Amino acid sequence: MYITAPLPWYDELPEDLEACIAGIANIADGLVALDGSYQRFPNAKVRSPRNQVSTIYGAAKNVGLDCKVILPDRLWLGQIEKRTALLQLASEDGDWICTVDTDHIIQTDRNATRQVISETPNTVYGLDVEYVTPANDDRDIEDSASGRWHIAQVKKTQFIPHIFRPLSDIRVERFHWWYSGVQRGERVWLWRGDSRMTMEQRERKVLEHKQLENYTVEHRCLFRDERHVLENRAFCNDREMVVRLTGQEDDRPELPRPVFDYERLGA
């Protein structure tokens, strides 16, 4: 059994990359890291500082992970385009995809959990895990959060889809957490959308998931440094406008150029 972790990153602190990759080693065999910012992101650049590539390779080597780093040659339209490209890259080899962001730290017993996964019935295509957002007691919550969603999640435990079997033409649709793929010629949901789905999307088959015990993803968004908090806040505020006008998250030619709001705590 081979598990691949697709990691989207852009201009992160080296210590955050190292902590994230150390957590990935608790479950995965390999790492595919995809660089690059979005067109509608503050101070966007096509690639991260070069030293971050060596940080990723070094961190992966230290924990025994296979590692592939992909560097783009243009800005991404947004999270949908970038995550779709990354999921497709991670689907090329292996039996499972373990999705992760740079502010995630995976905590589990590697051997015991991998044994459970290896015994998962072949009718199950997704594994849901415990997801927690710890508080940062060193500063006010309003100074730590990029949006009100982060505040609402503090110290709450929920189960979210996290590990998936790869499907052909896997992609992200409209919102960065809607995952679909093709099974036996039919487009199906790996991670189903919500009430904003079209009629065609509502009628799709939803593949079976099961809950994975003794496995936690710690979402450390409230521990980011001030620059990252403010940039992500401005990005999320602009994304609200994009969704309101287009019904999806990526940049479109008809949209006005962003005017970034670093103060408002949006949805």
C-alpha positions as CSV (number, residue, x, y, z in Angstrom):
1,M,0.0,0.0,0.0
2,Y,1.3,3.4,-1.0
3,I,-0.1,6.7,0.4
4,T,0.7,10.0,-1.3
5,A,0.2,13.4,0.4
6,P,-0.5,16.3,-2.0
7,L,0.7,19.5,-0.3
8,P,-0.2,23.0,-1.8
9,W,2.2,25.6,-0.6
10,Y,3.2,29.2,-1.2
11,D,5.7,31.3,0.7
12,E,5.5,29.6,4.1
13,L,7.8,29.8,7.1
14,P,10.4,27.0,7.0
15,E,9.5,25.9,10.5
16,D,5.8,25.5,9.5
17,L,6.8,23.4,6.4
18,E,9.0,21.2,8.6
19,A,6.3,20.7,11.2
20,C,3.7,19.9,8.5
21,I,5.9,17.4,6.7
22,A,6.9,15.7,10.0
23,G,3.2,15.1,10.5
24,I,2.7,13.8,7.0
25,A,5.3,11.1,7.7
26,N,2.9,9.7,10.4
27,I,0.8,8.3,7.6
28,A,2.2,8.7,4.1
29,D,4.9,7.2,1.9
30,G,5.4,10.1,-0.5
31,L,4.8,13.8,-0.8
32,V,3.9,15.9,-3.9
33,A,4.3,19.6,-3.1
34,L,2.9,22.2,-5.6
35,D,4.1,25.8,-5.4
36,G,2.5,29.0,-6.5
37,S,0.2,31.9,-5.5
38,Y,-3.2,32.9,-7.0
39,Q,-4.0,35.8,-9.2
40,R,-6.2,37.2,-6.5
41,F,-3.8,37.1,-3.6
42,P,-1.9,39.9,-2.0
43,N,1.6,40.4,-3.3
44,A,1.2,37.3,-5.5
45,K,4.3,35.8,-7.1
46,V,4.5,32.8,-9.4
47,R,6.9,30.9,-7.0
48,S,8.0,30.9,-3.4
49,P,11.5,31.9,-2.3
50,R,13.9,29.2,-3.5
51,N,15.1,28.2,-0.1
52,Q,11.6,26.8,0.6
53,V,12.2,24.1,-2.0
54,S,15.3,22.9,-0.2
55,T,13.4,23.1,3.1
56,I,10.7,20.7,1.7
57,Y,13.3,18.3,0.2
58,G,15.3,18.3,3.4
59,A,12.3,17.9,5.7
60,A,11.0,15.0,3.6
61,K,14.4,13.3,3.6
62,N,14.7,13.6,7.4
63,V,11.5,11.7,7.9
64,G,11.9,9.2,5.1
65,L,9.3,10.4,2.6
66,D,9.6,10.2,-1.1
67,C,9.3,13.8,-2.4
68,K,8.4,15.5,-5.6
69,V,8.3,19.4,-5.9
70,I,6.4,21.0,-8.8
71,L,7.2,24.7,-9.7
72,P,4.6,26.5,-11.8
73,D,5.4,29.1,-14.6
74,R,2.4,31.3,-14.0
75,L,0.0,32.4,-11.2
76,W,-2.9,30.1,-10.5
77,L,-6.5,31.2,-11.1
78,G,-7.3,30.2,-7.6
79,Q,-7.6,27.3,-5.2
80,I,-9.9,25.2,-7.5
81,E,-7.3,25.2,-10.4
82,K,-4.3,24.6,-8.2
83,R,-5.9,21.9,-6.0
84,T,-7.2,20.1,-9.1
85,A,-3.7,20.0,-10.6
86,L,-2.3,18.8,-7.4
87,L,-4.8,16.0,-6.8
88,Q,-4.2,14.8,-10.4
89,L,-0.5,14.7,-9.8
90,A,-0.9,12.8,-6.6
91,S,-3.2,10.3,-8.3
92,E,-0.6,9.2,-10.8
93,D,0.8,6.6,-8.4
94,G,-0.3,4.9,-5.2
95,D,-3.4,3.6,-3.5
96,W,-4.6,6.5,-1.4
97,I,-4.3,10.3,-1.3
98,C,-4.0,12.0,2.0
99,T,-4.9,15.7,1.6
100,V,-3.1,18.3,3.7
101,D,-2.5,22.0,4.0
102,T,0.7,23.7,5.4
103,D,-1.1,24.6,8.6
104,H,-2.1,21.0,9.3
105,I,-0.3,18.6,11.6
106,I,-1.3,14.9,11.4
107,Q,-1.2,12.9,14.7
108,T,-1.6,9.1,14.6
109,D,0.1,5.8,15.2
110,R,1.6,5.2,11.7
111,N,1.7,1.4,11.8
112,A,-1.6,0.8,13.5
113,T,-3.5,3.3,11.2
114,R,-1.9,2.1,8.0
115,Q,-3.0,-1.5,9.0
116,V,-6.6,-0.3,9.4
117,I,-6.4,1.5,6.1
118,S,-5.0,-1.6,4.3
119,E,-8.0,-3.5,5.6
120,T,-10.6,-1.0,4.4
121,P,-13.2,-2.6,2.1
122,N,-12.8,-1.8,-1.6
123,T,-16.3,-0.3,-1.6
124,V,-15.0,2.6,0.7
125,Y,-13.4,5.5,-1.2
126,G,-13.0,8.1,1.6
127,L,-11.8,8.2,5.2
128,D,-13.1,10.9,7.6
129,V,-10.9,11.9,10.5
130,E,-11.0,14.1,13.6
131,Y,-10.2,17.7,12.8
132,V,-9.5,20.2,15.5
133,T,-8.5,23.9,15.6
134,P,-6.5,24.7,18.8
135,A,-6.6,28.1,20.3
136,N,-3.5,30.3,20.4
137,D,-3.5,31.7,23.9
138,D,-0.6,34.0,23.2
139,R,-2.7,36.6,21.4
140,D,-6.3,37.7,20.9
141,I,-8.4,35.5,18.7
142,E,-9.3,38.5,16.4
143,D,-5.5,38.9,15.8
144,S,-5.0,35.2,15.0
145,A,-8.0,34.5,12.7
146,S,-8.3,35.2,9.0
147,G,-12.0,34.9,9.1
148,R,-15.0,34.2,11.4
149,W,-15.0,30.5,10.3
150,H,-11.7,30.1,12.1
151,I,-13.1,31.6,15.3
152,A,-16.2,29.4,15.1
153,Q,-14.0,26.3,14.9
154,V,-11.8,26.9,17.9
155,K,-11.6,23.9,20.2
156,K,-14.4,22.1,18.3
157,T,-14.0,18.6,17.1
158,Q,-15.5,17.6,13.8
159,F,-14.9,14.8,11.3
160,I,-13.9,15.7,7.7
161,P,-13.0,13.7,4.6
162,H,-9.2,13.5,4.5
163,I,-8.0,10.3,2.8
164,F,-9.3,9.2,-0.6
165,R,-8.8,6.5,-3.2
166,P,-7.6,8.2,-6.4
167,L,-10.1,8.3,-9.3
168,S,-9.6,9.1,-12.9
169,D,-10.1,12.8,-13.8
170,I,-10.2,13.7,-10.2
171,R,-11.0,17.4,-9.7
172,V,-12.1,20.2,-7.5
173,E,-15.4,21.8,-8.5
174,R,-16.5,25.4,-7.7
175,F,-15.3,25.4,-4.1
176,H,-12.0,24.1,-2.8
177,W,-13.5,21.3,-0.7
178,W,-15.9,19.8,-3.5
179,Y,-14.0,16.7,-4.9
180,S,-15.2,14.6,-7.7
181,G,-13.9,11.9,-10.1
182,V,-14.9,9.4,-12.7
183,Q,-15.8,5.8,-11.7
184,R,-16.8,3.4,-14.5
185,G,-17.5,6.3,-16.9
186,E,-19.7,8.2,-14.4
187,R,-18.8,11.4,-12.6
188,V,-19.3,10.8,-8.8
189,W,-18.6,12.7,-5.6
190,L,-15.6,11.9,-3.4
191,W,-16.5,14.9,-1.2
192,R,-20.0,16.1,-1.9
193,G,-21.0,19.7,-2.4
194,D,-23.7,21.6,-0.5
195,S,-26.9,23.3,-1.2
196,R,-25.3,25.4,-3.9
197,M,-25.0,22.3,-6.2
198,T,-26.6,22.3,-9.6
199,M,-29.3,19.7,-10.4
200,E,-26.8,17.6,-12.3
201,Q,-24.4,17.7,-9.3
202,R,-27.2,16.8,-6.9
203,E,-28.0,13.7,-8.9
204,R,-24.5,12.3,-8.8
205,K,-23.6,9.2,-6.8
206,V,-21.8,9.8,-3.5
207,L,-19.1,7.3,-2.8
208,E,-19.0,5.5,0.5
209,H,-16.9,6.9,3.4
210,K,-16.0,5.5,6.8
211,Q,-14.7,7.1,9.9
212,L,-11.0,6.5,10.8
213,E,-10.4,6.4,14.6
214,N,-7.3,7.4,16.5
215,Y,-6.3,10.0,13.9
216,T,-6.3,13.8,14.3
217,V,-5.6,16.6,12.0
218,E,-4.6,19.7,14.0
219,H,-5.5,22.8,12.1
220,R,-3.0,25.4,13.3
221,C,-4.3,28.4,11.4
222,L,-4.4,30.5,14.5
223,F,-0.6,30.1,15.1
224,R,0.4,31.7,11.8
225,D,2.5,34.8,11.9
226,E,0.9,38.2,11.4
227,R,1.8,38.6,7.7
228,H,0.2,35.3,6.8
229,V,-2.9,36.0,8.9
230,L,-3.5,39.4,7.2
231,E,-2.7,38.1,3.7
232,N,-5.1,35.2,4.1
233,R,-7.8,37.5,5.6
234,A,-7.6,39.8,2.6
235,F,-7.7,36.8,0.2
236,C,-10.7,35.4,2.0
237,N,-12.6,38.7,1.9
238,D,-12.0,39.0,-1.8
239,R,-13.1,35.4,-2.3
240,E,-16.4,36.2,-0.8
241,M,-17.0,38.8,-3.5
242,V,-15.9,36.4,-6.2
243,V,-18.3,33.7,-5.0
244,R,-21.1,36.3,-4.8
245,L,-20.6,37.3,-8.4
246,T,-19.7,34.0,-10.0
247,G,-20.9,31.2,-7.8
248,Q,-17.4,29.7,-7.6
249,E,-14.0,30.7,-6.2
250,D,-11.4,31.2,-9.0
251,D,-10.6,34.3,-10.9
252,R,-12.6,35.2,-14.0
253,P,-11.9,37.8,-16.7
254,E,-15.2,39.7,-16.0
255,L,-14.3,40.3,-12.3
256,P,-12.9,43.6,-11.0
257,R,-9.4,43.6,-9.8
258,P,-9.2,43.0,-6.1
259,V,-9.1,45.8,-3.5
260,F,-7.7,43.9,-0.5
261,D,-9.3,44.4,2.9
262,Y,-6.9,43.4,5.7
263,E,-9.2,44.4,8.5
264,R,-12.6,42.9,8.1
265,L,-13.2,39.4,9.6
266,G,-15.5,37.9,6.9
267,A,-17.2,34.6,6.8
